[in-house]
Amino acid sequence: MNRIQRPRLVRRRVDRFLDEPATIRNAMAVLSAVMTVTVVLGGLAVWIFAPKDFPNFGLGMWWTLQTVTTVGYGDVTPTTWVGRTVGAVIMLESVAFLSILTALIASSFVNRFPRRHATDPVLKRLDEIAERLSAIEAALRAEADPDR
């Protein structure tokens, strides 16, 4: 039963992130869920497919965590093509995911800025002044060229 709940939890968090407006809280929830799943699955994959380099599951998870976070201490490294392939997939997934997540967070901040400040009294006053200046310029043009 516990195995069934975990994928549903990840799926729910990803669905909520995609359906609701982007927030840092939702982004961090998705980041945590996806990275946790990546570390567990990556650790399991290298433990199963590269047992010479990763004799236990914990060591596989440690290496995967280093790879996901792009730290890469170098204390454990895969030497087989399967282990390196798993590592390459984990690296590409992690860098791509973090890049997309960073872009979403930045986009969220950019999109929120104009809405919050659109009701700013100073901006309203500047708009009023710009309208009055336009009216004054139109009146001056009309005075200067009465045939218009």
ABEGO torsion letter per residue (X at the ends): XAAAAAAAAAAAAAAAAAABBBBAAAAAAAAAAAAAAAAAAAAAAAAAABAAABABAAAAAAAAAAAAAGAGAGABBBABAAAAAAAAAAAAAAAAAAAAAAAAAAAAAAAAAAAAAAABAAAAAAAAAAAAAAAAAAAAAAAABAAX
